[in-house]
């Protein structure tokens, strides 16, 4: 398993990054993107994992659960 960290500057940059990242790689995005109309729907339907950056413990829980799933299912 590996993690790619991208520091994008705008919400729409995520859409371009989805085209560049390898297959079977799922981006993690801030939860606010989920409420941005069409962009939010597209992100949600493509399986992006949303984290709440304002609630540190919740964000850590989501990322930890994702890591456990990756290890348990041997996902790269």
One Martini backbone bead per residue (centre of mass of N, CA, C, O) as a GRO file, in nm:
protein
   76
    1UNK     BB    1   0.099   0.034   0.016
    2UNK     BB    2   0.003   0.379  -0.062
    3UNK     BB    3   0.070   0.739  -0.048
    4UNK     BB    4  -0.068   1.035  -0.190
    5UNK     BB    5   0.040   1.374  -0.173
    6UNK     BB    6  -0.170   1.662  -0.238
    7UNK     BB    7  -0.142   2.021  -0.304
    8UNK     BB    8  -0.409   2.177  -0.368
    9UNK     BB    9  -0.576   2.496  -0.456
   10UNK     BB   10  -0.844   2.366  -0.567
   11UNK     BB   11  -1.132   2.188  -0.601
   12UNK     BB   12  -1.086   2.114  -0.916
   13UNK     BB   13  -0.812   1.960  -0.896
   14UNK     BB   14  -0.923   1.680  -0.822
   15UNK     BB   15  -1.023   1.602  -1.105
   16UNK     BB   16  -0.733   1.591  -1.232
   17UNK     BB   17  -0.604   1.386  -1.033
   18UNK     BB   18  -0.780   1.140  -1.108
   19UNK     BB   19  -0.634   1.103  -1.392
   20UNK     BB   20  -0.329   1.053  -1.270
   21UNK     BB   21  -0.381   0.844  -1.085
   22UNK     BB   22  -0.385   0.540  -1.003
   23UNK     BB   23  -0.524   0.263  -0.991
   24UNK     BB   24  -0.688   0.197  -0.694
   25UNK     BB   25  -0.705   0.503  -0.613
   26UNK     BB   26  -0.809   0.697  -0.326
   27UNK     BB   27  -0.924   0.985  -0.244
   28UNK     BB   28  -0.886   1.253  -0.011
   29UNK     BB   29  -1.132   1.481   0.117
   30UNK     BB   30  -1.297   1.739   0.196
   31UNK     BB   31  -1.621   1.768   0.309
   32UNK     BB   32  -1.707   2.031   0.155
   33UNK     BB   33  -1.721   1.902  -0.137
   34UNK     BB   34  -1.996   1.749  -0.101
   35UNK     BB   35  -2.155   2.055  -0.114
   36UNK     BB   36  -2.080   2.120  -0.450
   37UNK     BB   37  -2.282   1.976  -0.610
   38UNK     BB   38  -2.160   1.832  -0.881
   39UNK     BB   39  -1.886   1.779  -0.755
   40UNK     BB   40  -1.991   1.617  -0.512
   41UNK     BB   41  -2.130   1.391  -0.668
   42UNK     BB   42  -1.879   1.295  -0.825
   43UNK     BB   43  -1.710   1.226  -0.579
   44UNK     BB   44  -1.905   1.028  -0.441
   45UNK     BB   45  -1.936   0.828  -0.689
   46UNK     BB   46  -1.609   0.773  -0.700
   47UNK     BB   47  -1.515   0.719  -0.380
   48UNK     BB   48  -1.452   0.939  -0.202
   49UNK     BB   49  -1.289   1.035   0.090
   50UNK     BB   50  -1.422   1.201   0.366
   51UNK     BB   51  -1.306   1.479   0.567
   52UNK     BB   52  -1.296   1.649   0.882
   53UNK     BB   53  -1.085   1.913   0.955
   54UNK     BB   54  -1.235   2.029   1.226
   55UNK     BB   55  -1.229   1.713   1.324
   56UNK     BB   56  -0.968   1.544   1.420
   57UNK     BB   57  -1.075   1.269   1.528
   58UNK     BB   58  -1.250   1.197   1.282
   59UNK     BB   59  -1.021   1.199   1.074
   60UNK     BB   60  -0.850   0.979   1.208
   61UNK     BB   61  -1.066   0.757   1.197
   62UNK     BB   62  -1.098   0.743   0.889
   63UNK     BB   63  -0.799   0.683   0.822
   64UNK     BB   64  -0.772   0.430   1.001
   65UNK     BB   65  -0.995   0.264   0.865
   66UNK     BB   66  -0.865   0.265   0.587
   67UNK     BB   67  -0.601   0.124   0.669
   68UNK     BB   68  -0.730  -0.137   0.775
   69UNK     BB   69  -0.865  -0.216   0.509
   70UNK     BB   70  -0.607  -0.235   0.343
   71UNK     BB   71  -0.477  -0.461   0.516
   72UNK     BB   72  -0.710  -0.673   0.522
   73UNK     BB   73  -0.747  -0.666   0.185
   74UNK     BB   74  -0.481  -0.614   0.034
   75UNK     BB   75  -0.455  -0.313  -0.062
   76UNK     BB   76  -0.299  -0.079  -0.302
   0.00000   0.00000   0.00000
